[in-house]
C-alpha cells in the first residue's frame, strides 16, 4: 500500500520503535493514533525512565511494551516508525515489512516550502535563527526536526504555504534511505534551501567510518534541483569537496571575504556582507561573540538562508538582530556575586567545548567530560592550558581525558561522580569577573538522560545557588 495521505494510516498496525525523551517517538505515536492506526510503543527503557513521555501520551490510544522488544510487534506491523537512536543494523528492523520515520512521514504528507539545516555544530542555532527571521514576514513558520520538536506535531495544522524549517541530524538523514518499500520508495528530500554548517568528527561510536557520517550529511542535497539553493561553508575543506557533486545553485558563507565570482555571505571584522553578481551589500555590524550568545558566523549563515529564500536584504539583518539564541547553547543562566554561570550543554564534541572557551571572555572555570563517542580528545589539552580551572565529570571519555592531561602535566579537578559536587568545586574557586561554564565536549549518557537533561540540571543547581546567596543577604 502506498502512503500518500494521512487517511492511508487508518487501520494500519504501527509499531513506534523508541519512544524516547526527545519528542519524536511521542509525536509519532500521537499522530498515528489520531489518524486511526493501531499503535504499539516499544522501548528498551522502562516506565520510570520514560515517565515524562508516557505522561504526555495520556488520552492517546496505544499499547506499550517497555523494557524490551518483542519480535511479534515487528513481524505483525504494517509499518514500524524508527527512532533516530535505534541502530539501522537492529535485527528487529529486518523483521519489519516497512520502516518509516517521523521525518519520512512528514515528507510524504506535507507540500510546504522547506529550509533544511544540518552540520556537526551550529545547526540548532542556525535553524532557530532562520525560523525567527522568517516569522516577521511569515508568522506561521514552523520549526522542527532534531531540535526536539517533531514535524508530526504540527503537520495537521499546516495549510501548505507556510515555510517549514527542519534541523536534521546525520541519523535522521541516513534513516531516510531505509524508509518505504519497493512500490513506495523513500520520499524526496528536496528543500528549496539546504544548509551544511560544517563537518567535524562526531558520532564515531555509531559510525564505523568517518566517511559514512559524511555520506549521511551529504544526503540532504542529493535530490535538490538546479533551481534550488545549497548553502555551504567555504572555510571547511570537507564541505568544499562535497559541494562539487551537487546540482543546486551554490551559495557560500565564510569568515573572510569571498572571491568576486562567489554568491553568498561573509564577515569582515564583524561586518556582515551579502554578495551576488550584482555586487555586495553591507547588512550591519555583528556583536563580538564574547558578548553575544550567537556566534557571528551563525548569524551570517542565517542571514544568507533568509536572503536565499527571498527575504529582502534590508529586512534580513533587522530580523536577526532580535534573535537572542537558544537554550543550552552559550546560555547565560545567572550572574551571582559577580560570577557568570553559562550553560553550553549542547557542546557534545571536543571542538565545541574549545569554541566555548575561545568565545567567553575573562577567567573561566570549565565543567567538562562525560561519555565517550570515540572521538579525538586532543582539544582538551588546549582547553586545559587556557582555562583557569578544569572540572571533570566522571565517564568513560573522562578516563581518556585524564590520561591525556596527566601525560602533558596539565592540571584538572575530579573526576566528580555528580554534577552538584563538580559545580560546588568550581564555585569555590570562582571570583567576581569569572565565568563558570558547563561545556562538556562529551556525550551525556550514563549520568544524564541526554544533553538537555544535563543542561537543565545545571540550571537548577545554579538556581539553588541564587536562592542560597539571596538567603544570606
Steps between C-alpha positions, in 0.01 A plus 500: 500500500627846411502768769379811323277666761441477876172315431708204376611438860147411608487139620873437458692318772785734592792436737691800630851370574651731757264729690799694628512833679565738209143516370527306173355172624236682701387708203498195273280302742256787536487566126446137405228451760324821397480368144355164593805274524527225762810616687755299697778693674810300589823612668787328681472752782246451777200698619699694759751638247232568239254655744520853348400367156241255633328780691458691175336197337208520740176483301670333201394149402810278495655180632836520680780241506777646718832369623521266201409446135292208374543352153124480444463878526720533192390193303131586532532875441399663174761765571767567761597855595873504577645734761829660383687345793415144392791342308412428139654156546235401758362156417155621603495743208587213268177330610286797395309508172545877484710752694423872523612789721321810619698696239409264214129515591519879505664504156234265362206707622620864495544726198626812679806695390791374709836624622717221644815529711761243599858507628715387792478832683268797487203340324252553785592866539496562124164324452348694791636831372358432153157417641512815713586712196232343281225563754517874440362450148347153550357487856395133469853373423564166672827361640558129560727200469804427714425803714266279711184607317379233259334644188220246553399716796398787271432315171121501541501878550682576175304653215772441239652842445672586830878441512637208701855503637644156572813434705619154396765282663716250313291223658176648366646555155651153472182337627308640203687254276346213698138613468217387275492186291542396138168638374511810724865612533664762716327838464705775339686734732544805276493816711486831319794607714737242655783594738810315620664692785814286532621140534710392797579160644193394697291192580786261435346275765217449245683515168782258422657756265505879490415475129165337584413794725587738216283305254198533727551877524538520122161336447337835581597625152458183294155575354531878457444647155697777325225748594556442871775640723774315688688701763850375584780596737789620284738485798446125555711282262269197536195709414674659203567155353135400541382810316664373180247218462161670523266664252348787700609863474786543747517785748804519727558642846835586651674684782709678236410694182380279217654500150302728264359202305334348810146570614450495874566669834821584680641678801769767489598611852143434624352686203244277327472512120283321245641460150367399156563584136349844558753597764533484875260629764601613847243376754646619830746438779464182703588514869820332612436140604631579848184697571259326263368145555467445127833463319539758220543227238167344603326833453667528160374155395147581612512832314609324181221243534235769543636693202512182290137432594398842370503727805629844386852582616390813688263291716734209569736663748222672691327165550813325623597777742194403704609135530653429840612138472357174631510286810817300579714699254719759677196578715561749781311346790581752772758739637553442871742706711673615183542147357327407172351150468469380140324189371654361182391140553433449129878503444534122468826483303845632606522775232168641626638528854817657361287754312322594822831553675618721214173693498441586866702789640675512837627227733305181434422198718393224263285198588562230238529129437251216478423213265722394211406526131839364386619847404842664502536662845813700417311836524477444877874559527457849351191554714688413821774747408253784444252470787549610859359168623385178332246292696425155359180299528549124521458292185687274262609796286624672816730206572668566165510876567672440833758278333568772241530777760730296723728423208539875437526601865184710474281574805139394553251437782303179549360291349178565692225239529220760470442847361417657838842427649673598178321836496569551868873459437494750213301754704750478786780620270306764303547871567305808384556546127542125441268265312395147599412318180344161429638410155572127527645415159365147557174310487270491802409130519523328836481795740218677312207409275639721221681831451179694565452326834863583581446867419177520698663340804778758478245782487312359797821482703585859407151607604563340839820704523294813432259411779788431739669832425172691538437323828833619644455866416 
